[in-house]
Amino acid sequence: MKFHLILSMLALGSLPISARNFDITDYGAVSDTAHLSTLAIQKAIDACSQSGGGRVLVPSGDYKTGSLQLRSNVHMYLEDGATIYGSTDINDYQPQTSSYVSLRTGMPTIQLIYADSVENVSITGFGTIDGRGSAFPKLSWNDEGITRPHLLRIIRGKDIRVSGITMKNSGCWMQHYLACDRLRIDGITVFNRNNYNNDALDLDGCHNVTVSNMIADSDDDAITLKSTSPRLCEDIVISNCVVSSHCNAIKLGTETNGGFRNIIIRGIAVKPSDDQSSQFFGYPGGVGHSAISLEIVDGGIMDNIDISDITVCGTESPIFIRLADRARPYSKDHPVEGIGSISGVVLHDILIDDAGPTGSSITGVAGHPVSDIQLHDIRIRHAGGQPVIPVPTDEKIKEYPESTMWGILPAQGFWINHAKDIHFRNISVEAKSPDARPIYKMDDSENILIE
């Protein structure tokens, strides 16, 4: 406990912790999951903010709550042994509507923890936040807004830090950071396998972000960058993580209205989940659709992306790079005009073992090629066992992008369609069973260099 106290003092600065603590039990919170402590915890948050800021302390114990709203200069700290449980009653969640215009803010949403237009906020410590999201059944295809709560959503936050804690069992996405600046996520553990749309991490139009030392097991996408408004995901470094996903382990997309620029992702281990007892989305059999998916389908740009030092055990389609024209607008008043672009992408030092037979793809649109892609020092070992496969006749440029959307691809390595200036160097593709497909299959592509 003394060591935890020292760490907390270092995190909060030189002022004595005793002058900055707002213990939720002093405001009426009760360690009893039969008792709803929403009002008490919110009182502690509000008192902390009104006093100029400090630390809201969640001591060891089990606390049940509905929606909480964080304020600027509030630092929520969960002691070792502290667990915040989300209420299983939908009436305990307060709908929130943000004035920020994006695909995900066009209607009210519910969250366990919410913040909008805040500065200098953190959620840290050694405790757990458990959303108990399995209590909220999926009612329709797009119901994740108001009937199933997200666990954490921060919109337009500045100087945000989330570290040390464990987050479990959201009703929908686990943590959604929308249009945030200077965000640091470090040393968290995420388990999100109890409902539909159970992503582990969603960075959406955020700038100046570091994510490190995350261990995540998700039914839906794991490390996910999105752009549901004209604001790009930009200047982001993600490193030293271990992730499992039934869908896409590392994904830039699917929403891409602004796009992605200046992104570094490195040092990621991708593996199947240790627990295959439930599956809502994804490829059957306990492995994900893809290890790496890079997508521009709603306009937007993708440029200056570096992904390296990735090890993968178990995936159906290792690498999926997709430029298409789904053209979904972020609001009804802002239609997508024109097809976006993908260029300036480097993938290197990647080991992929136990992949399915589908293959990888780099595909654009006729007249709009994917360009300037470098892939080097990549080894892929896959199931193989396939005959010659014809090139897909339907390019599906308006459909939801997924690495398995065409079924088994015409190349056991890479199918390249509508692309130019693609450079492959030191690529090894090995089939466990004899496979009649070529390593590379190129259509409507130019300046493809294979060393």
DARA-V771182 format. One line per field, one symbol per residue. psi: psi as a letter, one per 40 degrees, with the letter a starting at -180 (. if undefined). burial: 1 if it has 24 or more other ideal C-beta (glycine too) atoms within 12 Angstrom, else 0. A space follows every 10 residues. Layout:
# DARA-V771182
psi: ???
burial: ???
This chain:
# DARA-V771182
psi: dddddddddd deaeihddee hghddeeeih gheehhfddd dddddddddd eeiahhhhih ihhhiahihi iiehhhhhih ehhhhiiehd eehhiihieh hideeeiiii idhiihfiig iihiaeaihh efeeegihdi dfeedeehhi dhhhhfihgh hhidihhigi dbidhhhhfi ighhhhfihh hgfeiifgid hhhhfiighh hifhhhhida ichhhigeie hihighhhif ihiiiechdh hhadhfddah hghhhifhhh iiiehfeihd iahieeiidi dhhhhhefai ihighhhifh hhhhidhdhh hhhafdfhie idegihhiia ihifhhhigh hhifiaedii ihhaihegih ighhhighhh hidafiahhi hhdhefeeih hidedeahie iechhhhgii fhhhhfhhhh hdihheiidh hhhfiifhhh .
burial: 0001000100 1100001001 1111101010 1000011111 1111111110 0011111111 1111111111 1111111111 0111111101 0111010101 1111100011 1111111111 1111111111 1111110000 0001111111 1111111111 1111111111 1111111111 1011111111 1111111111 1111111111 1111111111 1111111111 1111011110 1111111111 1111111111 1111111111 1110000011 1110011111 1111111111 1111111111 1111111111 1111111111 0000010011 1111111111 1111111111 1111100111 1111110111 1111010000 1100101000 1111111111 1111111111 0111001010 1000101011 1110100100 0
